[in-house]
Amino acid sequence: MAAICDITVKDEQDPFVLVNRAIADWIGKDIDWLIGCTDDDVFDATSARTNRAENATVRNTGRPQKTEVHQRRHDGVDSIWMK
């Protein structure tokens, strides 16, 4: 099992303002394509809704969340990661 360190930065409205190569490769899109996208643009509806709720909690509390995430990559491979 390989570990990647993905980095994303979003603004208050949730579009990506910075992503690194690891998350771009995981999503299967170029970095430039991802900038300005929201979770709705790149994830299924359930994952996007969950991500938005978690982002709102972090913004409202100022505290990070520790969550185990089960998602399918763009190429159909199931993955488990922590965020």
QUIURMO-V32292 format. One record per pair of residues at least 6 apart in sequence whose ideal C-beta (glycine too) atoms are under 6 Angstrom apart, sorted by the first residue. I is the first residue (numbers start at 1). J is the second residue. Records with the same first field share a line. If there is no record, write none. Layout:
BEGIN
I->J, J
END
This chain:
BEGIN
4->22
5->22
6->22, 23
7->20
8->16, 19, 23
9->17, 18
10->16
11->17
14->38
15->36, 38
16->34, 35, 37
19->31, 34
24->31, 34
26->73
27->42, 74
28->74
39->48, 51
40->48
47->71
54->65
67->83
68->82
69->81, 83
70->80
72->78
73->79
END
